[in-house]
């Protein structure tokens, strides 16, 4: 029988990078998201509680519009971040109750 830790590690390897071209609700294992914007859309972070202890990186690789990063509604302090230029990036950490921006390079 597969242990919980083995299953978690397998899931991390499976979903280390997600591509986004339209609205996306991130799964807890979508640790890296690379977005391409051909218009305006939203990327929603996973539940802050379920993401406890994890770091997420969202990069706008090609910009022809705006990508808005929002939370799942369970962090009352998080403010939406807009990525609008090539190579804009947001890196956040969850402590289980709120999101902490570690890096916000957005215009």
C-alpha positions as CSV (number, residue, x, y, z in Angstrom):
1,X,0.0,0.0,0.0
2,X,1.3,3.4,-1.0
3,X,2.1,5.7,2.0
4,X,0.7,9.2,2.3
5,X,4.2,10.7,1.9
6,X,4.9,8.7,-1.3
7,X,1.6,9.8,-2.7
8,X,2.2,13.4,-1.9
9,X,5.7,13.2,-3.5
10,X,4.3,11.6,-6.6
11,X,1.6,14.3,-6.9
12,X,4.3,17.0,-6.6
13,X,6.3,15.6,-9.4
14,X,3.2,15.2,-11.6
15,X,2.0,18.7,-11.3
16,X,5.1,20.9,-10.8
17,X,4.3,23.1,-13.7
18,X,0.9,24.3,-15.0
19,X,0.4,26.3,-18.2
20,X,-2.4,28.9,-18.2
21,X,-3.9,30.6,-21.2
22,X,-7.4,31.2,-19.7
23,X,-9.0,31.4,-16.3
24,X,-7.5,28.8,-13.9
25,X,-8.3,27.7,-10.4
26,X,-5.0,26.3,-9.1
27,X,-4.9,22.9,-7.4
28,X,-2.8,22.6,-4.2
29,X,-0.1,20.8,-6.2
30,X,0.2,23.5,-9.0
31,X,3.4,24.9,-7.5
32,X,4.5,26.7,-10.7
33,X,2.2,28.4,-13.1
34,X,3.4,29.9,-16.4
35,X,0.8,32.2,-17.9
36,X,0.4,33.5,-21.4
37,X,-2.0,36.4,-21.7
38,X,-4.0,37.0,-24.9
39,X,-6.6,39.0,-23.0
40,X,-7.8,39.4,-19.4
41,X,-8.3,36.4,-17.2
42,X,-8.0,35.3,-13.5
43,X,-5.8,32.8,-11.8
44,X,-7.2,31.7,-8.4
45,X,-4.8,30.4,-5.7
46,X,-5.7,27.2,-4.0
47,X,-7.3,27.3,-0.5
48,X,-4.8,28.9,1.8
49,X,-5.6,26.3,4.5
50,X,-4.9,23.4,2.1
51,X,-1.7,25.0,0.8
52,X,-0.1,25.3,4.3
53,X,3.7,25.3,4.1
54,X,3.8,25.5,0.3
55,X,5.3,28.2,-2.0
56,X,3.7,29.1,-5.3
57,X,5.1,30.9,-8.3
58,X,3.1,32.5,-11.1
59,X,4.9,34.0,-14.0
60,X,3.4,35.9,-17.0
61,X,5.6,34.8,-19.8
62,X,3.9,36.6,-22.7
63,X,1.6,39.6,-22.1
64,X,-1.1,40.9,-24.4
65,X,-3.5,41.6,-21.6
66,X,-3.8,41.3,-17.8
67,X,-3.7,38.3,-15.6
68,X,-5.2,38.9,-12.1
69,X,-4.1,36.7,-9.3
70,X,-6.7,36.3,-6.6
71,X,-7.2,34.0,-3.6
72,X,-9.9,31.4,-3.0
73,X,-11.7,33.7,-0.6
74,X,-10.4,32.2,2.6
75,X,-7.7,34.9,3.3
76,X,-9.3,38.2,4.2
77,X,-6.0,40.1,3.9
78,X,-4.8,39.1,0.5
79,X,-5.1,41.8,-2.2
80,X,-5.4,40.8,-5.9
81,X,-2.2,41.2,-7.9
82,X,-2.2,42.1,-11.6
83,X,0.5,40.8,-13.9
84,X,0.6,42.9,-17.1
85,X,4.1,42.8,-18.6
86,X,6.3,40.0,-19.9
87,X,8.1,38.2,-17.0
88,X,6.0,39.7,-14.2
89,X,6.0,37.3,-11.4
90,X,4.3,36.6,-8.0
91,X,5.7,34.2,-5.5
92,X,3.5,33.5,-2.4
93,X,3.8,31.4,0.7
94,X,0.9,30.0,2.8
95,X,1.1,29.5,6.5
96,X,-2.4,28.0,6.5
97,X,-4.3,31.1,7.5
98,X,-3.0,33.7,5.1
99,X,-0.8,34.3,2.0
100,X,2.5,36.0,2.3
101,X,4.0,37.6,-0.9
102,X,7.7,36.6,-1.1
103,X,8.3,38.3,-4.5
104,X,6.0,40.6,-6.4
105,X,7.5,41.9,-9.6
106,X,4.5,43.3,-11.3
107,X,3.9,46.7,-13.0
